[in-house]
Amino acid sequence: MPFSFTFEQKQSALWLVLGLALLVLLVLLGPVMTPFIAAAILAYALNPGVDLIASLRLGKFRVPRSLAVVLMMLLLLAAILALVLIVLPVLQTEIPMLRDQIPTFLTRLNNTLAPPLAELGIHVRLDGAGIKTLLTQQLSTSGDEIWRAMLASAKVGGIAVLGWLATLLLIPMVLFYLLLDWHPFLKKLEHMVPRRWAARTVAMAQEVDGLLAQYLRGQLLVMLILAAYYSVALTIAGFDVALPVGIVTGLLVFIPYLGFGIGLVLALIAAALQFTGLHGLVAVAIIYSIGQVLEGFFLTPRLVGERIGLHPLVVIFALLAFGQLFGFVGVLLALPASAILSVAFKHLRLHYLNSSFYNAQTNSPNNPNSHV
């Protein structure tokens, strides 16, 4: 007899196909979705603050939510500006020193490398005059190719800069409207869930929300501990810019690789400018290596992983796996996504343990629990 579908099964299949089509569309629109995803993440983090401000009363009047949103966004802007003001003095101090130290550094490099290279038959001067002569010769022989490459690079770079500027302009606009209509937006999402799954979906969403709150608190604690560690360690090593470099490295650690890389580059530049020997560079290598081990194997697995109920090995695997699958964005979202997946896995496991597939017993004679 031919297999026939009920009307309810046909409707379920239709909505499933539409849902998959929407998911594929979102993946295809990935570059366009960047400001919306960034704004949604910021809105989730800032919404408790907006709710707190909106609950305050000025006499008989409650603070309007629109004003609370503006105040919260201004606080976010102030925090970003404070971080910039921490970095700028370091750059203003190091860049002139770097410009003044470059000739001395090149002379030292020439005295160290030129004799061994001369023994190999390579006669080149690595000081300022030698590099200037080398660049002049290269520019005179391949000037047209260099200019064409520079123009092509400028064209691609200009398009990229315009894209980043558009993203930066869109994020605050999207963030404002998301924060303003956060609760109605969540209500609409809740009403889109089929009624038979609504209660369970809301319960899972609340559980995920609790885990993500624990994640944010754990990540903030990691940032503060690392900021204190790098500041103290660089101070003990004798760095003049220990406090701003340490604070920047610690606070930017939530951006995997990039935050650590910025702090490491600033520390290396400071070491090259402040110390004449190699002990400054060695000190930076030791301090930042210990910091990476401390963060990757102790602080993040313990303070972040345990708070969201993940084993340290699961945290390390999640960082590697999401980084391999989705690159930099995957590393950034690895732990929050793992928290969400852990909730889904827990409910899936309970459903599996309560299913007839798991609890069914065979009637084999060798099975002591079988029934004849």
Contacts in CASP RR format, 6 or more apart in sequence:
PFRMAT RR
TARGET T0000
AUTHOR 0000-0000-0000
METHOD contacts of the structure
MODEL  1
MPFSFTFEQKQSALWLVLGLALLVLLVLLGPVMTPFIAAAILAYALNPGV
DLIASLRLGKFRVPRSLAVVLMMLLLLAAILALVLIVLPVLQTEIPMLRD
QIPTFLTRLNNTLAPPLAELGIHVRLDGAGIKTLLTQQLSTSGDEIWRAM
LASAKVGGIAVLGWLATLLLIPMVLFYLLLDWHPFLKKLEHMVPRRWAAR
TVAMAQEVDGLLAQYLRGQLLVMLILAAYYSVALTIAGFDVALPVGIVTG
LLVFIPYLGFGIGLVLALIAAALQFTGLHGLVAVAIIYSIGQVLEGFFLT
PRLVGERIGLHPLVVIFALLAFGQLFGFVGVLLALPASAILSVAFKHLRL
HYLNSSFYNAQTNSPNNPNSHV
5 13 0 8 1.000
26 33 0 8 1.000
34 167 0 8 1.000
35 166 0 8 1.000
35 167 0 8 1.000
35 170 0 8 1.000
35 171 0 8 1.000
35 174 0 8 1.000
36 170 0 8 1.000
36 174 0 8 1.000
38 167 0 8 1.000
38 171 0 8 1.000
39 170 0 8 1.000
39 171 0 8 1.000
39 172 0 8 1.000
39 174 0 8 1.000
39 175 0 8 1.000
39 178 0 8 1.000
40 174 0 8 1.000
40 178 0 8 1.000
42 76 0 8 1.000
42 171 0 8 1.000
42 175 0 8 1.000
43 175 0 8 1.000
43 178 0 8 1.000
43 179 0 8 1.000
43 182 0 8 1.000
44 212 0 8 1.000
45 216 0 8 1.000
46 72 0 8 1.000
46 73 0 8 1.000
46 76 0 8 1.000
46 175 0 8 1.000
46 179 0 8 1.000
47 179 0 8 1.000
47 182 0 8 1.000
49 68 0 8 1.000
49 72 0 8 1.000
50 65 0 8 1.000
50 68 0 8 1.000
50 69 0 8 1.000
50 72 0 8 1.000
50 179 0 8 1.000
50 182 0 8 1.000
51 68 0 8 1.000
53 63 0 8 1.000
53 67 0 8 1.000
53 68 0 8 1.000
53 71 0 8 1.000
53 72 0 8 1.000
54 62 0 8 1.000
54 63 0 8 1.000
54 64 0 8 1.000
54 65 0 8 1.000
54 68 0 8 1.000
55 62 0 8 1.000
55 63 0 8 1.000
56 62 0 8 1.000
56 63 0 8 1.000
57 63 0 8 1.000
65 180 0 8 1.000
66 180 0 8 1.000
69 176 0 8 1.000
69 179 0 8 1.000
69 180 0 8 1.000
70 176 0 8 1.000
72 179 0 8 1.000
73 172 0 8 1.000
73 175 0 8 1.000
73 176 0 8 1.000
73 179 0 8 1.000
83 248 0 8 1.000
83 251 0 8 1.000
86 244 0 8 1.000
86 247 0 8 1.000
86 248 0 8 1.000
87 244 0 8 1.000
87 248 0 8 1.000
89 244 0 8 1.000
90 241 0 8 1.000
90 244 0 8 1.000
90 245 0 8 1.000
90 248 0 8 1.000
90 266 0 8 1.000
90 270 0 8 1.000
93 241 0 8 1.000
94 241 0 8 1.000
94 266 0 8 1.000
94 269 0 8 1.000
94 270 0 8 1.000
94 273 0 8 1.000
97 273 0 8 1.000
98 269 0 8 1.000
98 272 0 8 1.000
98 273 0 8 1.000
101 272 0 8 1.000
101 273 0 8 1.000
103 127 0 8 1.000
103 128 0 8 1.000
105 272 0 8 1.000
106 126 0 8 1.000
106 127 0 8 1.000
106 128 0 8 1.000
106 131 0 8 1.000
107 127 0 8 1.000
107 128 0 8 1.000
109 126 0 8 1.000
109 127 0 8 1.000
110 125 0 8 1.000
110 126 0 8 1.000
110 127 0 8 1.000
113 126 0 8 1.000
114 124 0 8 1.000
114 125 0 8 1.000
114 126 0 8 1.000
117 123 0 8 1.000
117 124 0 8 1.000
124 130 0 8 1.000
124 134 0 8 1.000
125 131 0 8 1.000
125 133 0 8 1.000
138 146 0 8 1.000
139 146 0 8 1.000
178 185 0 8 1.000
190 198 0 8 1.000
190 201 0 8 1.000
190 202 0 8 1.000
193 201 0 8 1.000
193 202 0 8 1.000
200 347 0 8 1.000
204 343 0 8 1.000
204 344 0 8 1.000
204 347 0 8 1.000
207 343 0 8 1.000
208 339 0 8 1.000
208 340 0 8 1.000
208 343 0 8 1.000
211 308 0 8 1.000
211 309 0 8 1.000
211 339 0 8 1.000
211 340 0 8 1.000
211 342 0 8 1.000
211 343 0 8 1.000
212 308 0 8 1.000
212 336 0 8 1.000
212 339 0 8 1.000
212 340 0 8 1.000
214 307 0 8 1.000
214 308 0 8 1.000
215 304 0 8 1.000
215 305 0 8 1.000
215 307 0 8 1.000
215 308 0 8 1.000
215 335 0 8 1.000
215 336 0 8 1.000
215 339 0 8 1.000
217 307 0 8 1.000
218 303 0 8 1.000
218 304 0 8 1.000
218 307 0 8 1.000
219 254 0 8 1.000
219 304 0 8 1.000
219 335 0 8 1.000
221 303 0 8 1.000
222 253 0 8 1.000
222 295 0 8 1.000
222 299 0 8 1.000
222 300 0 8 1.000
222 303 0 8 1.000
222 304 0 8 1.000
223 250 0 8 1.000
223 251 0 8 1.000
223 253 0 8 1.000
223 254 0 8 1.000
225 299 0 8 1.000
225 303 0 8 1.000
226 249 0 8 1.000
226 250 0 8 1.000
226 253 0 8 1.000
226 291 0 8 1.000
226 294 0 8 1.000
226 295 0 8 1.000
226 299 0 8 1.000
227 246 0 8 1.000
227 247 0 8 1.000
227 249 0 8 1.000
227 250 0 8 1.000
227 251 0 8 1.000
229 291 0 8 1.000
229 294 0 8 1.000
230 245 0 8 1.000
230 246 0 8 1.000
230 247 0 8 1.000
230 249 0 8 1.000
230 250 0 8 1.000
230 287 0 8 1.000
230 288 0 8 1.000
230 291 0 8 1.000
231 242 0 8 1.000
231 243 0 8 1.000
231 245 0 8 1.000
231 246 0 8 1.000
231 247 0 8 1.000
233 242 0 8 1.000
233 287 0 8 1.000
233 290 0 8 1.000
234 241 0 8 1.000
234 242 0 8 1.000
234 245 0 8 1.000
234 246 0 8 1.000
234 267 0 8 1.000
234 287 0 8 1.000
235 242 0 8 1.000
235 243 0 8 1.000
237 280 0 8 1.000
237 283 0 8 1.000
237 284 0 8 1.000
237 287 0 8 1.000
239 245 0 8 1.000
239 267 0 8 1.000
239 270 0 8 1.000
239 271 0 8 1.000
239 274 0 8 1.000
240 270 0 8 1.000
240 274 0 8 1.000
241 266 0 8 1.000
241 270 0 8 1.000
245 263 0 8 1.000
245 266 0 8 1.000
245 267 0 8 1.000
245 270 0 8 1.000
246 263 0 8 1.000
246 267 0 8 1.000
248 262 0 8 1.000
248 263 0 8 1.000
248 266 0 8 1.000
249 259 0 8 1.000
249 260 0 8 1.000
249 262 0 8 1.000
249 263 0 8 1.000
249 264 0 8 1.000
249 266 0 8 1.000
249 267 0 8 1.000
249 288 0 8 1.000
252 258 0 8 1.000
252 259 0 8 1.000
252 260 0 8 1.000
252 262 0 8 1.000
252 263 0 8 1.000
253 259 0 8 1.000
253 260 0 8 1.000
253 295 0 8 1.000
254 332 0 8 1.000
255 332 0 8 1.000
256 319 0 8 1.000
256 328 0 8 1.000
256 331 0 8 1.000
256 332 0 8 1.000
257 328 0 8 1.000
257 331 0 8 1.000
258 328 0 8 1.000
260 288 0 8 1.000
260 292 0 8 1.000
264 284 0 8 1.000
264 288 0 8 1.000
267 284 0 8 1.000
267 287 0 8 1.000
267 288 0 8 1.000
268 281 0 8 1.000
268 284 0 8 1.000
271 280 0 8 1.000
271 281 0 8 1.000
271 283 0 8 1.000
271 284 0 8 1.000
272 281 0 8 1.000
274 280 0 8 1.000
275 281 0 8 1.000
296 316 0 8 1.000
297 312 0 8 1.000
297 316 0 8 1.000
300 315 0 8 1.000
300 319 0 8 1.000
300 335 0 8 1.000
301 311 0 8 1.000
301 312 0 8 1.000
301 313 0 8 1.000
301 315 0 8 1.000
301 316 0 8 1.000
302 312 0 8 1.000
304 315 0 8 1.000
304 335 0 8 1.000
305 311 0 8 1.000
305 312 0 8 1.000
305 314 0 8 1.000
305 315 0 8 1.000
305 335 0 8 1.000
306 312 0 8 1.000
308 335 0 8 1.000
308 338 0 8 1.000
308 339 0 8 1.000
308 342 0 8 1.000
309 339 0 8 1.000
309 342 0 8 1.000
310 318 0 8 1.000
310 335 0 8 1.000
310 338 0 8 1.000
310 339 0 8 1.000
310 342 0 8 1.000
314 338 0 8 1.000
315 335 0 8 1.000
315 338 0 8 1.000
318 334 0 8 1.000
318 335 0 8 1.000
318 337 0 8 1.000
318 338 0 8 1.000
319 331 0 8 1.000
319 334 0 8 1.000
319 335 0 8 1.000
321 334 0 8 1.000
322 330 0 8 1.000
322 331 0 8 1.000
322 333 0 8 1.000
322 334 0 8 1.000
322 337 0 8 1.000
322 338 0 8 1.000
323 330 0 8 1.000
323 331 0 8 1.000
323 334 0 8 1.000
326 333 0 8 1.000
330 337 0 8 1.000
352 358 0 8 1.000
361 367 0 8 1.000
361 369 0 8 1.000
361 370 0 8 1.000
361 371 0 8 1.000
362 370 0 8 1.000
363 370 0 8 1.000
363 371 0 8 1.000
363 372 0 8 1.000
364 370 0 8 1.000
END
